[in-house]
Structure formats: C-alpha cells, structure tokens
Amino acid sequence: MLQQVNGHSSGSDAQGGKSLREDLQEFLGGEALLHELDDLTKVNPVTLETVLRCLQARYAADMFYTSAGCTLVALNPFKPVPQLYSPALMREYHAAPQPQKLRPHIFAVGEQTYRNVQSLIEPVNQSIIVSGESGAGKTWTSRCLMKFYAVVAASPTSLESHKIAERIEQRILNSNPVMEAFGNACTLRNNNSSRFGKFIQLQLNSAQQMTGAAVQTYLLEKTRVTCQASSERNFHIFYQICKGASVDERLQWHLPEGASFSWLPNPERTLEEDCFQVTREAMLHLGIDIPTQNNIFQVLAGLLHLGNIWFADSKDEAQSCQLMDDAKCSIRTSASLLQLPEDPLLETLQIRTIRAGRQQQVFQKPCSRAECDTRRDCLAKLVYARLFDWLVSVINSSICADPDSWTTFIGLLDVYGFESFPNNSLEQLCINYANEKLQQHFVAHYLRAQQEEYAVEGLDWSFVNYQDNQACLDLIEGSPISICSLINEECRLNRPSSAAQLQTRLESALAGSPCLGHNKLSREPSFIVVHYAGPVQYHTAGLVEKNKDPVPPELTRLLQQSQDPLLKVLFPMDPEEKSQEEPSGQSRAPVLTVVSKFKASLEQLLQVLHSTTPHYIRCIKPNSQGQAHTFLQEEVLSQLEACGLVETIHISAAGFPIRIPHQNFVERYELLRRLCTRTSPGSHSPSPDEGHSEWSPHTKGATLQPLLQDILHTLPALTQAAATPGDPAEATPVPVHCGRTKVFMTDSMLELLECGRAQVLEQCACCIQGSWRRHRHRKQERQRQAATLIQAAIRSWLARKHIQRMHAAATAIKRTWQKWRIRMAFLASKELDGVQEKHVSQVPLPLGSLLLPQAQTSLLEAIIRLWPLGLVLANAAVGVRGFQRKLVVWACLQLPMGNPSSYAVQMAQEQAGVTSIRALPQGSIKFHCRKSPLPYADICPEPSLHSVTGFNQILLERHSLSHM
C-alpha cells in the first residue's frame, strides 16, 4: 500500500496543499489513467505538480521508469524487483524492432546507445550519465547496464572466441563488487553510497562485440578511513573482514571476536553489502590470488589496529607525547601486521623532521598530541589511497583490451550524488562541484545548445526559459577569483590561517556573487553556496589543510622500509627520490592541491563526454528513509526542481533531438530516392553518383537541395506504409524540418527513415542475390555443358584407341594364323606328293567308284593324314609353345629328329598294319569342350574353301567321302 506523505504540519502548509489540489482538480479527473503515461511530455499541462502526480501514480503501480523526452526518470523502489532486470527482459529489449515503443526502462536506453554504435552515425561513441542524489540508485543502475551490455554485446562466432568473451564479461562484472567493497560506505542517506566517482569505458570492436573495459576513478574520500560522521560507517571492506574471516584468519590478522576498533563505528549493523566471500571470489576472477588477498587483508587489519593508537598530552614541549597504556599493544600489533619496525614507527608518529636554511639542515621537533593524531591518520590514508589505486590498476590490466582490438566505446558515468550534511567540508564541496559541472553539461548540451541551434538554423522556435547554473560555477571555479582559487592561494602562501580569516576573505572577495551566502546564526566560520539543487553550508575549519593534503616525507620513507610484499609494491624505493625529495626553496615546485587535481580530472572527463552522444538517466529518491511504498511529495518535488526536469519536458515535447548534417543525411538516406522513383516516375533529379567527389563548396549546397527534396518526398509514403490500420495517430505525418545546414527530426521519424532504408537495402539485397544466383546458374550450366563435351570427346578417343588396339590384335592374330595355315598347307602338300604316287599305283579303285580329280584326292589325303595334328594343336595347353610344340608336330608327322630341311617324309601307307593312329569313328560322336580363357578364341578369320578348319570339318569331309 502506497503511503502518501505530504509533510504538511502547520495550518498554512495544509492550506497550501489544499489549494494545490484544487488547482489540479481538473487535471486529476483523469488520475486513474496517469500511470499509463509512459512519457511525461504527454502530460497536459506540463507543470511540476502534474509531473509529480504522474510519477506518484506510476510509483504506486510499481512502474519505476518514465521517459521525459531525452531523459529517463528512475524512481528507487527500495525493494528487490527481480523480474524487472531478468536476462529474458534484456533479450526482449535487444530483439525488439522498436525498443522505444516498449515500456520505459534502462534497458531501452542501453539498447538505444548500442544501436547508435551500430549505425555509425557521428559521434559514434556513446555515454550514459547517471545522476541523482545520494541513495537514488545510481550504482544499481550502472550495475544493471553493465550486465545488459555483457548480454547483448557478446555474439562471437567460434567456441574459442565465445570463451574469451565470457571471461572478459565475467571480469568486467566482477570489478563491481571489488570496487564497491573498497570504495563504497554506508552514509546517512544511502547504505551503499559511492565515495568515489568512476567512468567505466566499455570497449567494442568493429563487430560491436565487447572486448574489454577501462575504469577511471575520481576523488576517493580517503578521509573516511579515519573519520566517520555519526551513524555512518567506514568502507565496506573493513566490516567484511571482521565479519567474514575464518577462525584461522582472525588469529593471523589479530581480529578476535568482539574486538573494538576506533575506526570501525556501528559494527553491529548488518548490511547486504557485508559479503566477504563474494569479494574474495570476485578478486580471484580478476587475477588476484589467495596469498595476495591475504596480504591485502593483513594490511587492512594493520590499519584498524593503527587507529587504536592514542597519545597522551606531554607536559614538556621538548618531550614527545607518550602512548596511552592500552595503545602499546596496538602499536606492536600494527607494526607486526604492516611488517614495520616498531620503534621507527612510533618515532615517526611522535617526532617531526624539519629541513631549514640553504644548507638544508635537519631538525627534529616533538609533535603535539593533535599533530601525532594527524600523522597517524595521514599514514593510514596514504596506505589506503595507494592500495585503492593499485586495485584499480589491477582491474584495468585484467579487463582492458588491446588498443588495436577496439574501435568504439560506451561510457557509464557514476559519480557521487549531490550531498548536504550538517557538517560539510572539502569533500562535499568537490562532490557538489562535480554535480554542478554535470548539470552544466546537460544544460549546455540540451537546454541551451538545442534552442540556440534552432534559431541559427532558421527554425520557427520560441525559447523556453530554464535554470542556468553558470553563476554558481563561476563562483566555485571562475577566473581570476573564485572559491577554489582563494583556497589554493592560501595553500601556496604556506602561512598560518584561521577559519575565521578564510571566511572573511571569501566573503570580501566574492561579495558580488548571487550564489554566495552567509549564515549569521552559525557559531562556526562557514559560507553558503546556492547550488542548483539547493543551498549548502560549508565549514572553513580544516579546509586549507585538507586541500594541501600534506604527506610528511618521513612517513613515505618509513613505509619503504616495510618487509611486506604488498607495501613494497605500493611504496617502491626510487634511487632518484633521495636526491629530489627536498628541493631548495628557490626551485620548489608549486603545490598540487586536491582541488587542482580534481578540477583537472573533471575537465578531462568533460572533454570525453563532449566527444560522445550523451544519454541522461535521472535517479529520483522517493524518500530519504529508504522505505518501500513511501512517496514523499516534498522531497521528490525538490529533486524535480533541482534537475530542471520540467524545462527538459517542455523542450523535448516541442524540440527535435535528432540533428543530422545535410551531407551525412544525403549519404545515408539517398537510397530512399528509389521509393520516390517508383511512386512518381515522372520526377527527375540529378543522380547522386554524378560528380559526387567533384562537389565544390559553392555548388555543394545547391546540389544537395534537390537530393534532400527527393528524400523528403518519400516521407509521406513511408508514414502511410508504417501506419497501423485504424490508428490515426500513427498515420499523422511526423514533422521534419530542413534547416540551413542540418535536418531536424524526432526519434520516431528517425526510426521511420531507418525502416525505409532497411526496406530498400533488403530489395537491393534481393536483387543482388537474384542476379548472383542467375549468374551462378548460368555459369554452372556452361560448366556442365563443357564437362559433357569434354567427357564425350574423352570417351570417343578412348573408344577409338580401344578399337584400334583390338583391330591391331585381330590383325596380328589373323596374320599369325595365316602364316600357320600356309605352313600347314605346305607341309601337307609335301606329304601328299609322296602319298599320291604310291596310292595310285598300289591301291586299285573299287568297282563302281568314280575317279576324283587329282587336286581333290590330294586334299582328301592331306585331311585324313593330318587331322590328328589339328586335334592336338587345338586342345594343347596355353603354355605349350616353342620347342614343345615342335615336338608335337614332329611326332604327328613322324618326322626324324634332326635338321628340318634334310628330312624325308615317310608315309604311313608304307607300313604294314594300321594306316592311322586312331580308328575311324563309327556312328555319332559327342564332344565336351571347355571354353577357352582367351578373349578372341571363338573368333577366327574367314576360312577359305580348301582350308583345314578343325576336327569337325575333317569328320564331315570323311562322312561325305564315304557316301560318294
């Protein structure tokens, strides 16, 4: 249940509140719909009261983010809302085509900055400035934005690069708990207040993937180590050590249960930030191993024991102050933990070394009790400041990417909020000075610069009055006389100066400033500065000493004698330091004060912000007690007045936040002229490609105007295409103004132009893809036809070669067969010559038989005589060649073994008995032949009429002769 607290106690205040409600009665008639207004520019009328009621209605409905033009207003819910920052919601905003149409959220701001980097519109680098009072939720907002970028800016392609990206993201996220443990503390307004400023630079490569980060810090409040206001605490890390250390670690660091330390107030309070194990794990992921961690915590424990060292007043100024009785154990324990010699440590705290004269003679002077306490505090602050800077350098070395690996960055600025305490000193002056500079950056960039630019560009614009804090900045940092210059001058003069004298000098020198005031009822010397967020009273006591921030040289020399490994790194021995640590009074360099260093670092930060596209998140604190469901109107109203939110809404509602030069506009959106060509083919304009590089300064503007008109003519078509059916608001043309050198538009129109450009690019891509596919298909078809032709030619050539080889083989076989046949015929004719003569003379012809011709008779006799030879040769084994074959022939012909040319043919008819080596076959004969393995065994040349072809033909001839 939302608790509405108006804070009106008196009767006049109650009447004022009643009149306020009466004035807003007409507006509050639609109060039930106030929570549905996502953008405060839609509130009508725009006043502080209406904006306040709208924020209150949304806060009651658990809607903590509201747009206010270029600014996002974030209300601190003071309760966990896990579904509001889930990874699924991060991906939803990242994948949305138009994130600005979703509910206002810090993820929408993060996605807008990421898409601006992707679009490469100058300036490409982005920055998010998170501002607000202490306790408004700036640290939480920065932490959620870092988680968002770690999710959306990581899309590596390979597994190895994915692991590298995950390691970088984890280190970036782990830097938060470490820096919060060592740099945040519990204050009156915030349990986790940042006591330093930081600018986190998230580094992206050309593919918009996160490759690393860098952290730059500003003005650590190191005085908190030794001095804490009432109801406040020291840095979180001291409480984490005392509450989270194990028994062995407590014994090692001399931190027994229930131990009391002067620099550790309110130890009974338990906060969610007191997570020692989380800090140790984060340090381990950042590359700080366990021994180094133990060394760090041992040094911090030594500082706690150092705070328990107290001195008693000395009765004689020539004698040094002595330790109190209960402090002797503390000095011994502190020296043991810091690994410093006990006696030199005590002597350094008690005695001051002075160098005087041209000869630089050394004198030693005992310190008073106050000086001893100051030197003790200075030693602790020096060690803690060096340790914090060393941690920042370790974090940067762990998460920072190589300069060549990143091209753009997104900056997150989280600085201390505006502070006003009962006792304000130099720390609050610097913090509020930083907030004044950031407010001036917002005013200069948005409220003033935009309106002046509208007038210069010739737009019809009526100026909106706003609160300018330039007068306050002139009071703090102006030249030649300002608060900073007067304080620095007091430090340079190096003379005794009381708080009252400093107050008098400030009031007399800066009396003409409207932002300087004086509280006449204050008993202590002080001055009042009227900041943009309200007046703050600063006490002048100790202001000059804090600005000097003196570090006695003997303290540094003492720490250089430490045997602790970490202190050796923090305080290295420099050989040249001894010769230069005490220069003469003639050549002494000017003192670099705290204000001077802070001002220089702040100027450097603003230079970075001016080179980026800024985005603003205003964190609002609903109440100062940190209670959920409580909305204090008075406190919220003062914050709205301080940050100039109403003026921002007025200018945002009527202004044009997008400003693009003509040249850049034409180069990016000239593709839209294709749409104009399709819709109105009769229109003609110069081609953007003609003379693009030949534009001269005189003709450039004249050439750009037709192109600009062609592009602007496409806007009605784009608006009509993007309009939702039945939604007249979407169909209304969004105004675009073309100035003298720039084109002005709203975010919605920029989104419309980007959609049209994406549509044209998609059409061009489809055309290119179609042409490429057609070209690739034609090329593949030509390659297929060429391959077919080559394959056909190869097959033809192979077939011809095969036929030629077969023909040559057949020719060789035929020639060999003809030679063998002629030889056989010759041998047969030789044998037949002798057989014919004796056969005719000795064997009488039978009666009734016919006489055959001599040629046929000779052939018949040769066939009858030589058929065994053909049979043997036809059935001989393949391997029977050469001499074996000749033996077979000689055996069949009954030739003598000798010279073939000298043998004589002996006929078988001359022998008595059987006239053949085998009886003549009777009846039918069946042959079982096996197919020869030779490829061409069944192919033979054409037989002649009188050639012997085989055993079957011999039988046929024999059969035909027997019937004749």
Secondary structure, 3 states (H helix, E strand, C coil): CCEEECCCCCHHHHHHHHHHHHHCCCHHHHHHHHHHCCEHHHCCCCCHHHHHHHHHHHHHCCCCEEEECCEEEEECCCCCCHHHHCHHHHHHHHHCCCHHHCCCCHHHHHHHHHHHHHHCCCCCCEEEEEEECCCCCHHHHHHHHHHHHHHHCCCCCCHHHHHHHHHHHHHHHHHHHHHHHHHEECCCCCCCEECCEEEEEEEECCCCCEEEEEEEEECCCHHHHCCCCCCCCCEHHHHHHHHHCCHHHHHHHCCCCCCCCCCCCCCCCCCCCCCHHHHHHHHHHCCCCHHHHHHHHHHHHHHHHHCCCCECCCCCCCCCCCECHHHHHHHHHHHHHHCCCHHHHHHHHHEEEEEECCCCEEEEEECCHHHHHHHHHHHHHHHHHHHHHHHHHHHHHHHCCCHHHCCEEEEEEECCCCCCCCCECHHHHHHHHHHHHHHHHHHHHHHHHHHHHHHHCCCCCCCCCCCCCHHHHHHHHCCCCCHHHHHHHHHHHCCCCCHHHHHHHHHHHCCCCCCEECCCCCCCCEEEEEECCEEEEEECCCHHHHHHCCCCHHHHHHHHCCCCHHHHHHCCCCCCHHHHCCCCCCCCCCCCCHHHHHHHHHHHHHHHHHCCEEEEEEEECCCCCCCCCEEEHHHHHHHHHHCCHHHHHHHHHHCCCEEEEHHHHHHHHHHHHHHHHHHCCCCCCCCCCCCHHHCCHHHHHHHHHHHHHHHHHCHHHHHHHHCCCCCHHHHCCCCCEECCCEEEECHHHHHHHHHHHHHHHHHHHHHHHHHHHHHHHHHHHHHHHHHHHHHHHHHHHHHHHHHHHHHHHHHHHHHHHHHHHHHHHHHHHHHHHHHHHHHHHHCCCCCCCCCCCHHHHHHHHHHHHHHHHHHHHHHCCCCCCHHHHHHHHHHHHCCCCCCHHHCCCCCHHHCCCCCCCCCCCCCCCCCCCCCCCCCCCCCCCCCCCCCCCCHHHHHHHHHHHHCC
